[in-house]
Amino acid sequence: MSVQRLNDDLIVDDRERGLFSVNRKVFVSPEILELERERVFDRTWLFVGHDSEVPASGDFRTRTVAGRPLIMCRGRDGEVRVLINSCTHRGAEVCRAEEGNAQTFRCFYHAWTFDNRGALVGVPGSDGYAPGFRREDFALRSVPRIANYRGMVFISFDREVEDFVTYLGDAKEILDVILDQGEDGMEIVGGTQKYSMRANWKLLVENSMDGYHLAATHQTYVEYLRSVGVKLKGLPGVGRALNKGHAVIEYEAAFGRPIARWEPRWGEGTRAEIQQRKDRLVERFGSHHARRIADYSRNFFIYPNLIINDIMSLTLRTFHPVEPDYMEVTAWALAPKGESPKWRSLRLDNFLTFLGPGGFATPDDVEALESCQIGFRSLKELEWSDISRGMMRDPRPDDEEQMRSFWRRWHEQMRGRNARRRAAA
């Protein structure tokens, strides 16, 4: 199938009539997935991890990002690097542990050894190589681009990608609101959650910014909240399409936030401490910005595959396609540095209770998305999914404008707009 035919009629974006549809072949086609790898994942900034995960010299984490095996490590010089986890000799992984501390990485195949800055420092039988063999030519490869934004480490496989702050565009302000929660910075709470689902990765993008499936899909959680005295009501807020495919749903918090919004079920003894936290936010940022941080929750999307759920806890979630109908998901809890054990425990309890793989919400979402994927087997009889809700009114948090932001950028990239710009340059 030609690239042109693949991209014909994938999206219907009729702004005059308020109709937006997605052709369901985008969820099932191997050819489309291959094109996504080339035009989306290879040409954007992708989240790898947080520098708090490698606090000391020699600390490392291995990750798979966009299909590539990577090592995020802190070198002896204190710099955080992201190296390709493949020996420059014959290709084997030089680091096969998920995490640890090492001053060198030794390939188990032929024992080539690299330091934690990537330099080749050991070659058994080096006297067998000719003078033209130079160790510096065989250092571990670094990813083409890396950006560390306030501790959050992003990489790109495109040397010509725009700088990261420019890439964020209007999303930078939202990210700063989230990261401003930590007066001394933010850190990943120990532990990583990994799970998978038999569904297309773009379904999780939609689901993570879907503001109106809560009552229908997560009935058990809604009943639990009511049982502990949480009063649910319509939430004032907005769903916003940011530029470059990023998006956010921002709404008044329905229940407590450990950062500075009190919740009755925590007990009267915590009210004064929560007020002190809010007062400190006002001192640092002024009342408007402090209220944004303390009193509002948000589902925030950085294109193409990072979701930050800043709700009762703070969760980072990224996901990568393996097959058209299979993705792998990784999630972390993010928290302010120096948080007390009491509030850290509460934050983690909220994280696990709702968004953990065994929590109230995530199993429901996995079941819903896998059910959608099963439904796509009827593609010949039912070709289109509708994402038109709220298209002809000011967007609300339970509308779909934030999803359309993703799809418009995705379609632009899939049609090769970036490639055409480069060819013309």
C-alpha positions as CSV (number, residue, x, y, z in Angstrom):
1,M,0.0,0.0,0.0
2,S,1.4,3.4,-0.9
3,V,2.1,6.1,1.7
4,Q,-0.4,8.4,-0.1
5,R,-3.2,5.8,0.0
6,L,-2.4,5.2,3.7
7,N,-3.0,8.8,4.5
8,D,-6.1,9.4,2.4
9,D,-9.3,10.0,4.4
10,L,-7.9,9.1,7.8
11,I,-9.4,12.1,9.5
12,V,-12.6,14.1,8.8
13,D,-12.3,17.6,10.3
14,D,-15.4,19.5,9.2
15,R,-15.3,22.7,11.3
16,E,-18.2,24.3,9.6
17,R,-20.6,21.4,10.5
18,G,-18.9,20.5,13.7
19,L,-18.0,17.0,12.7
20,F,-14.7,15.2,13.5
21,S,-14.2,11.5,12.7
22,V,-11.2,9.1,12.8
23,N,-11.0,6.2,10.4
24,R,-10.6,3.0,12.5
25,K,-7.9,1.6,10.3
26,V,-5.5,3.9,12.1
27,F,-5.9,1.5,15.1
28,V,-5.3,-1.8,13.3
29,S,-3.0,-1.2,10.3
30,P,0.6,-2.4,10.6
31,E,1.6,-0.1,7.7
32,I,0.3,2.9,9.7
33,L,2.2,1.8,12.8
34,E,5.4,1.7,10.7
35,L,4.8,5.2,9.4
36,E,4.1,6.4,13.0
37,R,7.5,5.1,14.0
38,E,9.2,7.0,11.2
39,R,7.1,10.2,11.3
40,V,5.9,10.6,14.8
41,F,8.2,8.8,17.3
42,D,11.4,9.5,15.3
43,R,10.6,13.2,14.9
44,T,9.4,14.4,18.3
45,W,10.7,14.8,21.9
46,L,10.1,11.7,24.0
47,F,10.1,11.3,27.8
48,V,12.8,9.0,29.2
49,G,12.8,9.6,32.9
50,H,13.6,12.1,35.7
51,D,17.1,12.9,36.8
52,S,16.2,12.2,40.4
53,E,16.1,8.5,39.4
54,V,19.9,8.7,39.0
55,P,21.0,10.9,41.8
56,A,24.6,9.7,42.3
57,S,27.5,9.2,40.1
58,G,27.3,5.8,38.4
59,D,23.5,5.5,38.9
60,F,21.7,4.1,35.9
61,R,18.3,3.1,34.6
62,T,17.6,1.1,31.4
63,R,14.6,2.0,29.4
64,T,13.1,1.1,26.0
65,V,11.9,4.2,24.2
66,A,10.4,4.1,20.7
67,G,11.7,0.6,20.3
68,R,15.4,1.5,21.2
69,P,17.2,0.1,24.3
70,L,18.6,3.0,26.3
71,I,20.7,3.7,29.4
72,M,19.9,6.8,31.4
73,C,23.0,7.3,33.6
74,R,24.8,9.9,35.6
75,G,28.5,9.9,34.7
76,R,31.5,10.5,36.9
77,D,31.3,14.2,35.9
78,G,27.8,14.5,37.3
79,E,26.2,14.9,33.9
80,V,23.0,12.9,33.0
81,R,23.4,11.1,29.7
82,V,21.2,8.8,27.6
83,L,23.2,6.2,25.7
84,I,22.2,3.6,23.2
85,N,22.3,0.3,25.0
86,S,24.0,-1.6,22.2
87,C,27.7,-2.6,22.1
88,T,29.5,-0.9,19.2
89,H,31.3,-4.2,18.6
90,R,28.6,-6.7,17.8
91,G,25.4,-5.1,19.1
92,A,24.6,-6.9,22.4
93,E,23.2,-4.9,25.3
94,V,26.1,-3.6,27.4
95,C,23.8,-3.2,30.4
96,R,21.2,-5.9,31.2
97,A,20.0,-4.8,34.6
98,E,17.0,-2.4,35.0
99,E,18.8,-0.2,37.5
100,G,21.9,0.0,39.6
101,N,25.2,1.8,40.0
102,A,28.2,1.1,37.8
103,Q,31.3,3.0,36.8
104,T,31.6,0.8,33.7
105,F,29.4,-1.3,31.5
106,R,30.9,-4.6,30.3
107,C,29.4,-6.4,27.3
108,F,28.9,-10.1,28.3
109,Y,29.5,-11.2,24.7
110,H,33.2,-10.2,24.0
111,A,33.9,-8.2,27.2
112,W,34.3,-4.8,25.5
113,T,34.0,-2.3,28.4
114,F,32.7,1.3,28.5
115,D,32.7,3.9,31.2
116,N,29.6,5.6,32.4
117,R,30.2,8.5,30.0
118,G,30.2,6.1,27.1
119,A,33.9,5.9,26.3
120,L,35.4,2.6,25.3
121,V,38.0,1.8,28.0
122,G,38.6,-2.0,27.6
123,V,39.1,-4.2,24.5
124,P,40.4,-7.7,25.2
125,G,43.1,-8.7,22.7
126,S,43.5,-5.1,21.6
127,D,47.0,-6.0,20.2
128,G,45.1,-7.8,17.4
129,Y,43.8,-4.6,15.9
130,A,45.5,-2.6,13.2
131,P,46.7,1.0,13.8
132,G,43.6,2.3,12.0
133,F,41.4,1.0,14.9
134,R,40.6,3.9,17.2
135,R,38.8,3.4,20.5
136,E,37.1,6.8,20.2
137,D,35.3,5.7,17.1
138,F,33.7,2.9,19.1
139,A,32.3,4.8,22.1
140,L,28.7,4.1,23.0
141,R,26.4,6.2,20.9
142,S,24.4,8.9,22.6
143,V,20.9,9.7,21.5
144,P,21.0,12.6,18.9
145,R,19.3,15.1,21.2
146,I,18.7,15.3,25.0
147,A,16.9,18.0,27.1
148,N,16.7,18.2,30.8
149,Y,13.8,20.5,31.7
150,R,13.7,21.1,35.5
151,G,14.7,17.4,36.1
152,M,12.5,15.9,33.4
153,V,14.7,14.2,30.8
154,F,13.5,14.1,27.2
155,I,15.3,12.8,24.1
156,S,14.8,12.9,20.4
157,F,16.1,10.7,17.6
158,D,15.9,13.7,15.2
159,R,19.0,15.9,15.2
160,E,17.1,18.6,13.5
161,V,14.1,18.7,15.9
162,E,13.3,22.1,17.4
163,D,14.7,22.9,20.8
164,F,12.6,21.5,23.6
165,V,11.2,24.7,25.0
166,T,10.0,25.8,21.6
167,Y,8.5,22.3,21.1
168,L,6.5,22.8,24.3
169,G,5.0,26.1,23.2
170,D,1.9,26.9,25.2
171,A,2.3,23.6,27.1
172,K,5.3,25.1,29.0
173,E,3.1,27.2,31.2
174,I,1.1,24.1,32.3
175,L,4.2,22.1,32.9
176,D,5.7,24.9,35.1
177,V,2.5,25.0,37.2
178,I,2.9,21.3,37.9
179,L,6.6,21.5,38.6
180,D,6.2,24.6,40.8
181,Q,4.6,22.3,43.5
182,G,8.1,21.5,44.8
183,E,9.9,24.4,46.4
184,D,13.2,22.5,46.3
185,G,12.3,20.6,43.1
186,M,10.5,17.4,42.3
187,E,11.5,13.8,42.5
188,I,10.3,10.4,41.4
189,V,9.1,8.3,44.3
190,G,10.9,5.0,44.4
191,G,9.4,2.3,42.2
192,T,8.2,2.0,38.6
193,Q,4.9,0.5,37.4
194,K,4.9,-1.5,34.1
195,Y,2.0,-3.1,32.5
196,S,0.6,-3.7,29.0
197,M,-2.7,-3.8,27.2
198,R,-4.0,-5.3,24.0
199,A,-5.0,-2.0,22.4
200,N,-3.6,0.6,20.1
201,W,-1.5,3.3,21.8
202,K,-3.6,6.2,20.5
203,L,-6.6,4.9,22.4
204,L,-4.7,5.5,25.6
205,V,-4.0,9.1,24.5
206,E,-7.8,9.6,24.0
207,N,-8.7,7.9,27.3
208,S,-6.2,9.9,29.3
209,M,-7.8,13.1,28.1
210,D,-11.4,11.9,28.2
211,G,-13.3,14.0,30.7
212,Y,-16.6,12.3,30.7
213,H,-16.2,8.5,31.0
214,L,-15.7,8.6,34.7
215,A,-19.3,8.0,35.9
216,A,-20.0,5.3,33.3
217,T,-16.7,3.4,33.3
218,H,-15.5,3.9,36.9
219,Q,-18.8,3.4,38.8
220,T,-17.0,1.4,41.6
221,Y,-14.7,4.3,42.3
222,V,-17.5,6.8,42.3
223,E,-19.4,4.7,44.8
224,Y,-16.2,4.4,46.9
225,L,-15.8,8.2,47.0
226,R,-19.3,8.7,48.1
227,S,-18.9,6.1,50.8
228,V,-16.0,8.1,52.3
229,G,-17.9,11.4,52.2
230,V,-16.6,13.0,49.0
231,K,-19.3,15.1,47.4
232,L,-19.2,14.8,43.6
233,K,-20.6,17.6,41.5
234,G,-20.1,19.0,38.0
235,L,-16.6,20.4,37.9
236,P,-16.0,23.9,36.6
237,G,-13.1,23.9,34.2
238,V,-12.0,23.8,30.6
239,G,-10.5,21.4,28.1
240,R,-7.9,23.2,26.0
241,A,-6.1,22.3,22.8
242,L,-2.6,23.7,23.1
243,N,-0.3,24.1,20.1
244,K,1.8,21.3,18.6
245,G,-0.6,18.6,19.6
246,H,-0.3,19.2,23.4
247,A,-3.5,19.5,25.4
248,V,-4.9,19.8,28.9
249,I,-8.1,19.4,30.9
250,E,-8.0,21.7,33.9
251,Y,-10.8,21.8,36.5
252,E,-11.5,22.6,40.1
253,A,-10.3,19.8,42.3
254,A,-13.2,17.6,43.5
255,F,-11.3,16.3,46.5
256,G,-8.1,17.0,48.4
257,R,-4.6,17.4,47.0
258,P,-1.6,16.8,49.3
259,I,0.1,19.9,47.9
260,A,-2.3,22.4,49.5
261,R,-6.1,21.6,49.2
262,W,-7.6,20.1,52.3
263,E,-10.1,17.2,52.3
264,P,-12.4,16.5,55.3
265,R,-11.7,12.8,55.4
266,W,-8.0,13.6,56.3
267,G,-9.2,14.9,59.6
268,E,-9.4,18.3,61.3
269,G,-5.8,17.9,62.5
270,T,-4.4,18.4,59.0
271,R,-6.3,21.6,58.1
272,A,-3.8,24.0,59.6
273,E,-0.9,22.3,57.9
274,I,-2.6,22.4,54.5
275,Q,-3.4,26.1,55.0
276,Q,0.3,26.7,55.8
277,R,1.3,25.0,52.6
278,K,-1.1,27.2,50.6
279,D,0.1,30.4,52.4
280,R,3.6,29.5,51.4
281,L,2.5,29.1,47.8
282,V,1.0,32.5,47.9
283,E,4.3,33.9,49.3
284,R,6.2,32.3,46.4
285,F,3.9,33.0,43.5
286,G,1.1,35.3,44.4
287,S,-2.6,34.3,44.9
288,H,-3.5,33.5,41.3
289,H,-0.7,31.2,40.6
290,A,-0.9,29.6,44.0
291,R,-4.6,28.8,43.4
292,R,-3.8,27.2,40.1
293,I,-1.3,24.9,41.9
294,A,-3.4,24.1,45.0
295,D,-7.0,24.2,43.9
296,Y,-7.0,22.8,40.4
297,S,-6.5,19.4,39.0
298,R,-5.4,18.6,35.4
299,N,-4.9,15.9,32.9
300,F,-2.0,17.2,30.9
301,F,-0.7,15.7,27.6
302,I,2.7,16.3,26.1
303,Y,2.6,15.1,22.5
304,P,3.0,12.3,21.5
305,N,2.8,10.0,24.5
306,L,3.3,11.5,27.9
307,I,0.4,12.0,30.3
308,I,0.8,13.9,33.6
309,N,-2.2,13.3,35.8
310,D,-2.1,16.0,38.4
311,I,-5.1,15.0,40.4
312,M,-5.1,13.8,44.0
313,S,-1.6,12.5,43.3
314,L,0.9,13.3,40.6
315,T,1.4,10.6,38.0
316,L,3.6,10.4,34.9
317,R,2.6,7.8,32.4
318,T,4.2,7.1,29.0
319,F,3.4,4.3,26.5
320,H,4.9,2.9,23.4
321,P,3.3,0.7,20.6
322,V,4.8,-2.8,20.0
323,E,2.1,-3.9,17.6
324,P,-1.0,-2.2,16.3
325,D,-3.0,-3.8,19.0
326,Y,-0.5,-4.0,21.8
327,M,1.3,-1.3,23.9
328,E,3.6,-1.2,26.9
329,V,3.0,1.3,29.6
330,T,5.3,2.7,32.3
331,A,4.1,4.9,35.2
332,W,5.8,6.8,38.0
333,A,4.7,8.9,41.0
334,L,6.2,12.4,41.1
335,A,6.3,14.4,44.3
336,P,7.9,17.5,45.8
337,K,11.3,16.9,47.4
338,G,11.4,16.9,51.2
339,E,7.7,15.9,51.5
340,S,7.0,14.5,55.0
341,P,6.4,10.7,55.4
342,K,2.8,11.4,56.3
343,W,2.0,13.3,53.1
344,R,4.2,11.0,50.9
345,S,2.2,8.0,52.2
346,L,-1.1,9.7,51.4
347,R,0.1,10.7,48.0
348,L,1.2,7.1,47.2
349,D,-2.1,5.7,48.5
350,N,-4.0,8.0,46.2
351,F,-1.8,7.1,43.3
352,L,-2.2,3.4,43.8
353,T,-5.9,3.5,44.7
354,F,-7.0,5.2,41.5
355,L,-4.3,5.0,38.8
356,G,-2.2,2.0,39.8
357,P,-2.4,-1.2,37.7
358,G,-4.6,-2.8,40.4
359,G,-6.4,0.4,41.4
360,F,-10.0,1.4,40.9
361,A,-9.5,3.1,37.5
362,T,-6.7,1.5,35.5
363,P,-8.2,-2.0,35.2
364,D,-11.5,-0.4,34.0
365,D,-9.6,1.6,31.4
366,V,-7.6,-1.4,30.2
367,E,-10.9,-3.4,29.8
368,A,-12.5,-0.5,27.9
369,L,-9.7,0.0,25.5
370,E,-9.2,-3.7,24.8
371,S,-13.0,-3.9,24.2
372,C,-12.6,-1.1,21.6
373,Q,-9.8,-3.0,19.9
374,I,-12.0,-6.0,19.7
375,G,-14.8,-3.9,18.2
376,F,-12.4,-2.7,15.5
377,R,-12.6,-6.2,14.0
378,S,-15.8,-4.9,12.4
379,L,-13.8,-2.3,10.5
380,K,-15.3,-3.3,7.1
381,E,-18.8,-2.7,8.4
382,L,-18.1,0.3,10.7
383,E,-15.2,2.4,9.6
384,W,-15.3,5.6,11.7
385,S,-15.1,6.8,15.3
386,D,-16.6,10.1,16.3
387,I,-14.8,12.8,18.3
388,S,-17.1,15.7,17.7
389,R,-18.3,16.4,21.2
390,G,-18.2,20.2,22.0
391,M,-16.9,21.2,18.6
392,M,-19.4,24.1,18.2
393,R,-19.2,25.5,21.7
394,D,-16.6,26.8,24.1
395,P,-14.8,23.7,25.2
396,R,-15.6,22.2,28.6
397,P,-13.6,19.5,30.5
398,D,-16.1,16.9,29.4
399,D,-15.7,17.8,25.7
400,E,-13.2,16.4,23.2
401,E,-11.3,19.4,21.9
402,Q,-8.2,18.2,23.7
403,M,-8.4,14.9,21.8
404,R,-8.8,16.7,18.5
405,S,-5.6,18.6,19.3
406,F,-3.7,15.3,19.3
407,W,-5.3,14.0,16.2
408,R,-4.7,17.2,14.2
409,R,-1.0,17.1,15.0
410,W,-0.8,13.4,14.4
411,H,-2.4,13.7,11.0
412,E,-0.1,16.6,10.1
413,Q,2.9,14.5,10.8
414,M,1.6,11.4,9.1
415,R,1.0,13.4,5.9
416,G,4.7,14.2,6.0
417,R,4.5,17.9,6.6
418,N,7.9,18.0,8.5
419,A,9.5,15.9,5.8
420,R,8.3,18.2,3.0
421,R,9.7,21.2,5.0
422,R,13.1,19.6,5.2
423,A,13.1,18.7,1.5
424,A,12.4,22.3,0.6
425,A,15.0,23.7,2.9
